[in-house]
Amino acid sequence: MIIGAGPAGLMAAERLAGAGYDVTIYEAMPSAGRKFLMAGKSGLNITHNEDLETFLSRYGASRARLEPHLRAFGPNEIRQWCAKLGVETFIGSSGRVFPTVMKASPLLRAWLRRLDDLGCQIHYRHYWTGWDEAGNALFTTPNGTLQAKADITILALGGGSWKRLGSDGKWMQILQAAGIKCNPFKPANCGFVVNWTQHLIDKCAGQPVKAVTLSAGDQTIRGEFVISKIGIEGSAVYAISATLRDQWQQTGSATLMLDLTPDRDLGDVTTRLAKPRGKNSLGNHLRKTLGLDATKTALIFEVTPREVLNDPAKLAQSIKALPLPITRPRPLDEAISTAGGVAWDELDENFQLLKRPDTYCLGEMVDWEAPTGGYLLSACLASGFSTST
């Protein structure tokens, strides 16, 4: 019995059916892989092509628990698996791996056909509500309550974000009631609220900030992000979001430091700003001496005191370390993924619940997190692959 038809659950179904088990999948939504399809709407980033040691380092504190599974079914194996489904992949300029067709739907259709060929049954609109006293799984269905029993139960119910796609996180209450420790959900790969002035919103909302370095705590990321009406989002923000989120949760405040000229050192910036600007406005002076565009200049004016703007040496320091106060992370349901979930010490090395033998928890249900770039999907697939071992 597999509860949840996302990537982790479908991979477990394929592996177990291929090993000779009779597999039945129960999915709360009207169709499979809804978050998987949404992730592939602008190009399915299925894994990442980099040396394995670097790849494994992306999983932070959970590396030790995930490493055996990622070594068994890592980026190379994922690409081979895609090819066997008839979907070729390519490596993008950033090292991210995509299907040549870019979208997720052809891969999902081929995957579901394979599961059908293996004899897997899928029941949609079956929402899991827990177990009865006899250990039967209980489902709410269009035809009323259903009881089901299996030798092996795989829970692959997702995290706590994107509820409309099926990951509502309500399973946590069921497991906690069964005495299984679960750590509270936290937004991961999320945007943040910044209290912009209306002037900044009118001028810059929707604009990218490119060629910038972001720092929080001991983490530094180079990339780009986007200014929104309510704050900041985008790839570089997501990459540093865990550090920034934890800083905010621990202290009630957080500050993101921006280096707007990462290819120039402080001395060079100071020297250039010290040049006489004549009749040029400060904005034009920044553009001509440092090549700063209108968006970066607007950011400087937004958060820099007037006395600093009028002092070239202090302004240079601000441009190299521009403090951006964060109000709070965006809500959990808006996050690309979630941290939190079933605690690692509740699981054995193959994701089996120690307090409930023959029941496994896979994918985002478990308390781990990783940045975007194919790492999330890779670990979900690897956890499903491991169930047959």
TITOR-108666 format. One record per residue (C-alpha): residue in one letter; residue number from 1; x, y, z. Coordinates in pm, whole numbers, plus 32768, in hexadecimal, padded with zeros to 4 digits. Layout:
// residues N
+---+-----+------+------+------+
: r :   k :   xx :   yy :   zz :
+---+-----+------+------+------+
: a : NUM :    X :    Y :    Z :
...
+---+-----+------+------+------+
This chain:
// residues 389
+---+-----+------+------+------+
: r :   k :   xx :   yy :   zz :
+---+-----+------+------+------+
: m :   1 : 8000 : 8000 : 8000 :
: i :   2 : 8094 : 814C : 7F91 :
: i :   3 : 7FE6 : 8286 : 800A :
: g :   4 : 8042 : 83AF : 7F32 :
: a :   5 : 8082 : 83B6 : 7DBA :
: g :   6 : 819E : 84B1 : 7DB0 :
: p :   7 : 8303 : 8463 : 7D3D :
: a :   8 : 8369 : 83A5 : 7E79 :
: g :   9 : 822E : 82D2 : 7E7E :
: l :  10 : 8233 : 8286 : 7D0A :
: m :  11 : 83A2 : 8221 : 7D17 :
: a :  12 : 8359 : 813A : 7E3D :
: a :  13 : 8235 : 80A6 : 7D79 :
: e :  14 : 8311 : 8064 : 7C4B :
: r :  15 : 8423 : 7FC1 : 7D17 :
: l :  16 : 833C : 7EE8 : 7DEA :
: a :  17 : 8261 : 7E7C : 7CC6 :
: g :  18 : 839B : 7E2A : 7C04 :
: a :  19 : 840F : 7D53 : 7D2A :
: g :  20 : 82CD : 7C88 : 7D1C :
: y :  21 : 81EF : 7D33 : 7E1B :
: d :  22 : 8080 : 7D7A : 7DD9 :
: v :  23 : 8070 : 7EF3 : 7DF3 :
: t :  24 : 7F42 : 7FD4 : 7E2B :
: i :  25 : 7F6A : 814E : 7E2D :
: y :  26 : 7E75 : 8237 : 7EDE :
: e :  27 : 7E79 : 83A7 : 7E7A :
: a :  28 : 7DA5 : 84BA : 7F12 :
: m :  29 : 7D9E : 8590 : 7DD8 :
: p :  30 : 7CE8 : 8542 : 7C91 :
: s :  31 : 7E34 : 84F8 : 7BE1 :
: a :  32 : 7F9C : 849D : 7C2A :
: g :  33 : 80CF : 8578 : 7C4F :
: r :  34 : 8029 : 86CC : 7C64 :
: k :  35 : 814B : 877D : 7D0D :
: f :  36 : 823B : 86C5 : 7C25 :
: l :  37 : 817E : 8752 : 7AFB :
: m :  38 : 817D : 88B0 : 7B90 :
: a :  39 : 82F4 : 889C : 7BCC :
: g :  40 : 8322 : 884A : 7A5D :
: k :  41 : 8242 : 895D : 79DA :
: s :  42 : 8369 : 8A3B : 797F :
: g :  43 : 845C : 891A : 7949 :
: l :  44 : 8480 : 87E1 : 7A1C :
: n :  45 : 85CC : 87F7 : 7AD4 :
: i :  46 : 85E5 : 8688 : 7B2E :
: t :  47 : 8747 : 8677 : 7BB9 :
: h :  48 : 8899 : 8726 : 7BAE :
: n :  49 : 89D8 : 86C6 : 7AF9 :
: e :  50 : 8AFD : 8715 : 7BDD :
: d :  51 : 8C02 : 8640 : 7C8A :
: l :  52 : 8B5C : 855F : 7D88 :
: e :  53 : 8C0E : 85EF : 7EB8 :
: t :  54 : 8B90 : 874C : 7E67 :
: f :  55 : 8A38 : 86BE : 7E1C :
: l :  56 : 8A27 : 860C : 7F6B :
: s :  57 : 8A97 : 8744 : 8025 :
: r :  58 : 8951 : 87F1 : 7FBE :
: y :  59 : 8892 : 8721 : 80BE :
: g :  60 : 8938 : 87C1 : 81EC :
: a :  61 : 88EB : 8721 : 833B :
: s :  62 : 882A : 8603 : 8296 :
: r :  63 : 8944 : 859A : 81B0 :
: a :  64 : 89AD : 8470 : 8283 :
: r :  65 : 884E : 83DC : 827C :
: l :  66 : 880A : 8422 : 810C :
: e :  67 : 8963 : 83D5 : 807F :
: p :  68 : 8940 : 8257 : 8061 :
: h :  69 : 87FC : 8283 : 7FA0 :
: l :  70 : 8884 : 8394 : 7EBE :
: r :  71 : 89B6 : 82C2 : 7E72 :
: a :  72 : 88D1 : 81A1 : 7E12 :
: f :  73 : 87ED : 8279 : 7D3E :
: g :  74 : 8896 : 83C2 : 7CF2 :
: p :  75 : 88A6 : 84AF : 7BC8 :
: n :  76 : 8935 : 83B1 : 7AD1 :
: e :  77 : 8838 : 82A7 : 7B32 :
: i :  78 : 871A : 83A0 : 7B19 :
: r :  79 : 8781 : 83FB : 79B6 :
: q :  80 : 8798 : 828B : 7959 :
: w :  81 : 8641 : 824F : 79F0 :
: c :  82 : 85AF : 836C : 7922 :
: a :  83 : 864A : 82DB : 77E7 :
: k :  84 : 85AC : 8187 : 782C :
: l :  85 : 845D : 8238 : 783C :
: g :  86 : 84A7 : 82C8 : 76E4 :
: v :  87 : 84F7 : 8426 : 7762 :
: e :  88 : 8652 : 84A8 : 770E :
: t :  89 : 86F5 : 85B3 : 77E6 :
: f :  90 : 87F6 : 86C5 : 77B7 :
: i :  91 : 88DB : 878F : 7899 :
: g :  92 : 8899 : 8905 : 789F :
: s :  93 : 89A5 : 8A0E : 78B8 :
: s :  94 : 897C : 8A1E : 7A34 :
: g :  95 : 89A6 : 88A5 : 7A59 :
: r :  96 : 8834 : 886B : 7A8F :
: v :  97 : 87A2 : 873E : 79DB :
: f :  98 : 865E : 8757 : 7913 :
: p :  99 : 8596 : 8674 : 782C :
: t : 100 : 85D0 : 86DB : 76C4 :
: v : 101 : 845A : 871D : 76AB :
: m : 102 : 8481 : 87F7 : 77E6 :
: k : 103 : 8325 : 87AB : 786E :
: a : 104 : 82CF : 86A8 : 797A :
: s : 105 : 8193 : 8621 : 78D7 :
: p : 106 : 8235 : 8537 : 77D5 :
: l : 107 : 830D : 849B : 78E4 :
: l : 108 : 81E5 : 8470 : 79CF :
: r : 109 : 810F : 83D1 : 78BE :
: a : 110 : 8222 : 82DA : 7869 :
: w : 111 : 8255 : 8291 : 79DB :
: l : 112 : 80E4 : 8249 : 7A16 :
: r : 113 : 80DD : 8164 : 78E5 :
: r : 114 : 81FF : 80A0 : 7976 :
: l : 115 : 814C : 807F : 7AC4 :
: d : 116 : 8015 : 8006 : 7A0F :
: d : 117 : 80E5 : 7F06 : 7952 :
: l : 118 : 8171 : 7E8F : 7AA0 :
: g : 119 : 8010 : 7E59 : 7B22 :
: c : 120 : 7FFD : 7F7F : 7C13 :
: q : 121 : 7EA1 : 7FF7 : 7C69 :
: i : 122 : 7E65 : 8168 : 7CB4 :
: h : 123 : 7D34 : 81E3 : 7D71 :
: y : 124 : 7D00 : 835B : 7D57 :
: r : 125 : 7C37 : 843C : 7E40 :
: h : 126 : 7C95 : 835A : 7F64 :
: y : 127 : 7CFD : 8439 : 8086 :
: w : 128 : 7DB6 : 838A : 81A0 :
: t : 129 : 7D30 : 83D9 : 82FD :
: g : 130 : 7DFD : 82E6 : 83D2 :
: w : 131 : 7DD6 : 8184 : 845B :
: d : 132 : 7CC3 : 80D6 : 8519 :
: e : 133 : 7CFD : 7FFE : 864F :
: a : 134 : 7D37 : 7ECA : 8575 :
: g : 135 : 7E4B : 7F7A : 84B4 :
: n : 136 : 7D81 : 7FAF : 8378 :
: a : 137 : 7DC9 : 80E9 : 82B1 :
: l : 138 : 7C99 : 81CB : 829B :
: f : 139 : 7C42 : 829C : 816B :
: t : 140 : 7B36 : 839A : 8120 :
: t : 141 : 7ABB : 835C : 7FBD :
: p : 142 : 799E : 83D9 : 7EDF :
: n : 143 : 78E6 : 829B : 7F43 :
: g : 144 : 791A : 82BA : 80B9 :
: t : 145 : 7A22 : 8230 : 81A6 :
: l : 146 : 7B07 : 8119 : 812E :
: q : 147 : 7BD9 : 8029 : 81FF :
: a : 148 : 7D11 : 7F8D : 8168 :
: k : 149 : 7E20 : 7EA8 : 81EA :
: a : 150 : 7F76 : 7E4E : 815B :
: d : 151 : 80B3 : 7D99 : 81C4 :
: i : 152 : 8181 : 7ED0 : 8178 :
: t : 153 : 810A : 803A : 818C :
: i : 154 : 81C7 : 8153 : 80E4 :
: l : 155 : 816C : 82B4 : 814F :
: a : 156 : 81D4 : 83B3 : 8049 :
: l : 157 : 80EF : 84D5 : 809C :
: g : 158 : 81D1 : 85FE : 8056 :
: g : 159 : 8225 : 8726 : 8132 :
: g : 160 : 8153 : 884D : 819E :
: s : 161 : 815A : 893B : 8076 :
: w : 162 : 807E : 8961 : 7F41 :
: k : 163 : 7F48 : 88D2 : 7FEA :
: r : 164 : 7E77 : 88FB : 7EB0 :
: l : 165 : 7F57 : 87F8 : 7E08 :
: g : 166 : 7F23 : 86FB : 7F1C :
: s : 167 : 8035 : 8737 : 801F :
: d : 168 : 7F6C : 87B9 : 8145 :
: g : 169 : 8049 : 8725 : 8257 :
: k : 170 : 7F20 : 86AC : 8326 :
: w : 171 : 7FC0 : 8554 : 833B :
: m : 172 : 80A8 : 85E3 : 8446 :
: q : 173 : 7F8E : 85E8 : 8546 :
: i : 174 : 7F42 : 847B : 84FC :
: l : 175 : 80AA : 840D : 8531 :
: q : 176 : 80D6 : 84E1 : 8668 :
: a : 177 : 7F9C : 8441 : 86FB :
: a : 178 : 8042 : 82F0 : 86B9 :
: g : 179 : 816E : 835D : 878A :
: i : 180 : 8253 : 83AD : 8664 :
: k : 181 : 8327 : 84E4 : 868F :
: c : 182 : 82FC : 85E6 : 857D :
: n : 183 : 83B1 : 8734 : 856F :
: p : 184 : 82DC : 8864 : 8518 :
: f : 185 : 82D0 : 88CB : 83AD :
: k : 186 : 83A1 : 89F5 : 833E :
: p : 187 : 83A0 : 8A9E : 81E9 :
: a : 188 : 84C9 : 8A3E : 810F :
: n : 189 : 8534 : 8AD6 : 7FC5 :
: c : 190 : 8453 : 8BF9 : 8012 :
: g : 191 : 843B : 8D6D : 7FD7 :
: f : 192 : 843E : 8E78 : 80E6 :
: v : 193 : 8372 : 8FA9 : 813E :
: v : 194 : 8425 : 90F9 : 8132 :
: n : 195 : 8374 : 923C : 8193 :
: w : 196 : 83B8 : 92FA : 8052 :
: t : 197 : 834F : 9461 : 8025 :
: q : 198 : 8242 : 949B : 7F21 :
: h : 199 : 8344 : 9554 : 7E50 :
: l : 200 : 8421 : 941D : 7E3D :
: i : 201 : 82F5 : 9341 : 7DEB :
: d : 202 : 8283 : 9429 : 7CD3 :
: k : 203 : 83E1 : 943C : 7C43 :
: c : 204 : 8468 : 92DB : 7C6F :
: a : 205 : 835B : 91D5 : 7CB2 :
: g : 206 : 8399 : 90B1 : 7BC7 :
: q : 207 : 84FC : 911D : 7B76 :
: p : 208 : 8625 : 9030 : 7B9A :
: v : 209 : 875C : 9087 : 7C5F :
: k : 210 : 8876 : 8FDF : 7BA0 :
: a : 211 : 89E6 : 8FA0 : 7BE4 :
: v : 212 : 89CA : 8FC2 : 7D5C :
: t : 213 : 8A4B : 8F08 : 7E8C :
: l : 214 : 8960 : 8EBC : 7FAD :
: s : 215 : 89DF : 8E6F : 810C :
: a : 216 : 8933 : 8DFB : 8249 :
: g : 217 : 89E5 : 8D66 : 8373 :
: d : 218 : 8B11 : 8CA5 : 82EE :
: q : 219 : 8A6F : 8C5E : 819B :
: t : 220 : 8AB6 : 8D23 : 805D :
: i : 221 : 8A06 : 8CED : 7F10 :
: r : 222 : 8A49 : 8D91 : 7DC2 :
: g : 223 : 892B : 8DAA : 7CCC :
: e : 224 : 87F6 : 8E7A : 7C92 :
: f : 225 : 86A3 : 8EBA : 7D2D :
: v : 226 : 8562 : 8F77 : 7CE4 :
: i : 227 : 84C4 : 909A : 7D9A :
: s : 228 : 8350 : 905D : 7DCE :
: k : 229 : 8242 : 9142 : 7E54 :
: i : 230 : 825F : 909C : 7FA6 :
: g : 231 : 83CF : 9044 : 7FBC :
: i : 232 : 84D2 : 8F6D : 7F0F :
: e : 233 : 84CF : 8E1B : 7E61 :
: g : 234 : 8594 : 8D5A : 7D5C :
: s : 235 : 86AA : 8C5A : 7D42 :
: a : 236 : 87B6 : 8D05 : 7E15 :
: v : 237 : 86BB : 8D57 : 7F27 :
: y : 238 : 8641 : 8BEF : 7F2C :
: a : 239 : 87A7 : 8B71 : 7F44 :
: i : 240 : 87E6 : 8C3C : 807E :
: s : 241 : 8685 : 8C25 : 810A :
: a : 242 : 86CC : 8B17 : 820F :
: t : 243 : 87D9 : 8BEA : 82B7 :
: l : 244 : 8708 : 8D25 : 82A5 :
: r : 245 : 85CF : 8C70 : 8322 :
: d : 246 : 8685 : 8BD5 : 844A :
: q : 247 : 871D : 8D25 : 84A6 :
: w : 248 : 85C2 : 8DC1 : 84A2 :
: q : 249 : 8524 : 8CA5 : 856D :
: q : 250 : 8636 : 8CB0 : 8676 :
: t : 251 : 8647 : 8E28 : 86A7 :
: g : 252 : 8505 : 8EB9 : 8617 :
: s : 253 : 85C8 : 8F80 : 8517 :
: a : 254 : 86B6 : 8F43 : 83F7 :
: t : 255 : 878D : 9010 : 830F :
: l : 256 : 87FF : 8FAD : 81B4 :
: m : 257 : 8946 : 904A : 8147 :
: l : 258 : 8970 : 909F : 7FD7 :
: d : 259 : 8AB2 : 90DD : 7F1A :
: l : 260 : 8A3B : 919C : 7DE9 :
: t : 261 : 8B94 : 919C : 7D45 :
: p : 262 : 8C1D : 903E : 7D85 :
: d : 263 : 8D27 : 9061 : 7C76 :
: r : 264 : 8DBF : 919C : 7D10 :
: d : 265 : 8E71 : 91B3 : 7E5E :
: l : 266 : 8E2A : 92C1 : 7F5D :
: g : 267 : 8F5E : 938A : 7EFE :
: d : 268 : 8EFB : 9398 : 7D91 :
: v : 269 : 8D95 : 93FD : 7DE5 :
: t : 270 : 8E0F : 9509 : 7ED5 :
: t : 271 : 8F02 : 9599 : 7DD4 :
: r : 272 : 8DFA : 95A8 : 7CC4 :
: l : 273 : 8CF8 : 964E : 7DA3 :
: a : 274 : 8DF4 : 9752 : 7E13 :
: k : 275 : 8E0F : 97DC : 7CB2 :
: p : 276 : 8D6A : 9931 : 7C8A :
: r : 277 : 8C09 : 990B : 7C05 :
: g : 278 : 8BD7 : 9A70 : 7B98 :
: k : 279 : 8A6F : 9AAD : 7B34 :
: n : 280 : 8A1A : 993B : 7B27 :
: s : 281 : 8911 : 98BE : 7C15 :
: l : 282 : 8983 : 97B3 : 7D08 :
: g : 283 : 88C0 : 96B3 : 7C3F :
: n : 284 : 8979 : 970E : 7B00 :
: h : 285 : 8AC1 : 9712 : 7BBF :
: l : 286 : 8A83 : 95AE : 7C37 :
: r : 287 : 8A2B : 953F : 7AD8 :
: k : 288 : 8B5B : 95DF : 7A35 :
: t : 289 : 8C5F : 9582 : 7B38 :
: l : 290 : 8BE4 : 942A : 7BA5 :
: g : 291 : 8AF4 : 93BE : 7A93 :
: l : 292 : 89D3 : 939D : 7B89 :
: d : 293 : 887E : 9386 : 7AE3 :
: a : 294 : 8745 : 943A : 7B53 :
: t : 295 : 86CC : 9319 : 7C2B :
: k : 296 : 880D : 92FD : 7CF4 :
: t : 297 : 8816 : 9476 : 7D1A :
: a : 298 : 86AF : 9479 : 7D96 :
: l : 299 : 870A : 9370 : 7E98 :
: i : 300 : 8828 : 9446 : 7F14 :
: f : 301 : 8747 : 9576 : 7F38 :
: e : 302 : 863B : 94A0 : 7FE2 :
: v : 303 : 870C : 942F : 810C :
: t : 304 : 8835 : 951E : 8124 :
: p : 305 : 882A : 964F : 820C :
: r : 306 : 8863 : 97A2 : 816A :
: e : 307 : 89A4 : 97E0 : 822C :
: v : 308 : 8A35 : 96A0 : 8197 :
: l : 309 : 89C5 : 96F9 : 8037 :
: n : 310 : 8A85 : 9841 : 8056 :
: d : 311 : 8BC9 : 979A : 80C8 :
: p : 312 : 8C7C : 96DC : 7FAE :
: a : 313 : 8D45 : 9601 : 809B :
: k : 314 : 8C15 : 959E : 816B :
: l : 315 : 8B44 : 9571 : 8031 :
: a : 316 : 8C49 : 9482 : 7FA3 :
: q : 317 : 8C34 : 93B0 : 80E0 :
: s : 318 : 8AB9 : 93AD : 80C6 :
: i : 319 : 8AC0 : 933F : 7F5A :
: k : 320 : 8BA6 : 921E : 7FB8 :
: a : 321 : 8AD0 : 91C0 : 80E6 :
: l : 322 : 8974 : 924E : 80B8 :
: p : 323 : 8898 : 91E4 : 81DF :
: l : 324 : 873A : 9179 : 817B :
: p : 325 : 8658 : 9146 : 82AD :
: i : 326 : 8570 : 901A : 828E :
: t : 327 : 8416 : 902E : 8329 :
: r : 328 : 83C1 : 8EB9 : 831A :
: p : 329 : 83C2 : 8D8C : 8230 :
: r : 330 : 829E : 8D65 : 8142 :
: p : 331 : 818C : 8C76 : 81BE :
: l : 332 : 81CC : 8B01 : 81CA :
: d : 333 : 80D4 : 8AAF : 80B7 :
: e : 334 : 818D : 8B93 : 7FC2 :
: a : 335 : 82DE : 8AEC : 7FF9 :
: i : 336 : 836B : 8A0D : 7EE8 :
: s : 337 : 83AF : 8904 : 7FF0 :
: t : 338 : 83AB : 88D3 : 8167 :
: a : 339 : 849B : 8874 : 827A :
: g : 340 : 8414 : 87B5 : 83A2 :
: g : 341 : 8352 : 8671 : 83A4 :
: v : 342 : 839C : 8516 : 842A :
: a : 343 : 84D5 : 8523 : 8503 :
: w : 344 : 85FA : 8455 : 8488 :
: d : 345 : 8617 : 839C : 85D3 :
: e : 346 : 84BC : 8307 : 8595 :
: l : 347 : 8539 : 8254 : 845C :
: d : 348 : 862D : 813D : 8410 :
: e : 349 : 872C : 8154 : 82F8 :
: n : 350 : 8623 : 80FF : 81F3 :
: f : 351 : 8517 : 81F8 : 8266 :
: q : 352 : 8453 : 80F3 : 832E :
: l : 353 : 83A1 : 8173 : 8465 :
: l : 354 : 8445 : 80D3 : 8593 :
: k : 355 : 82FE : 80E3 : 8657 :
: r : 356 : 822F : 8057 : 853A :
: p : 357 : 82E8 : 7F40 : 8482 :
: d : 358 : 8296 : 7F14 : 8310 :
: t : 359 : 8229 : 8080 : 82F7 :
: y : 360 : 8312 : 8170 : 8241 :
: c : 361 : 831D : 82EB : 821A :
: l : 362 : 83B5 : 8377 : 80DA :
: g : 363 : 8409 : 84BC : 802D :
: e : 364 : 83AA : 860C : 80C0 :
: m : 365 : 82FA : 8568 : 81E7 :
: v : 366 : 844F : 853F : 8289 :
: d : 367 : 8504 : 8662 : 8331 :
: w : 368 : 8608 : 86C1 : 822F :
: e : 369 : 862D : 87E1 : 813D :
: a : 370 : 86FC : 883C : 800E :
: p : 371 : 8716 : 8960 : 7F1D :
: t : 372 : 866D : 896E : 7DCE :
: g : 373 : 8737 : 88F0 : 7CA8 :
: g : 374 : 86C1 : 8788 : 7C91 :
: y : 375 : 872B : 872A : 7DF2 :
: l : 376 : 85CB : 8714 : 7E83 :
: l : 377 : 8549 : 8630 : 7D74 :
: s : 378 : 8685 : 855C : 7D75 :
: a : 379 : 8663 : 850B : 7EE6 :
: c : 380 : 84F0 : 84BF : 7EC6 :
: l : 381 : 8537 : 83CB : 7DAB :
: a : 382 : 865B : 8330 : 7E68 :
: s : 383 : 8586 : 82F4 : 7F9D :
: g : 384 : 8480 : 8241 : 7EC9 :
: f : 385 : 858C : 8174 : 7E1D :
: s : 386 : 860D : 80F9 : 7F6E :
: t : 387 : 84C9 : 8057 : 7FDF :
: s : 388 : 8508 : 7F14 : 7F1D :
: t : 389 : 8652 : 7EE0 : 7FD3 :
+---+-----+------+------+------+
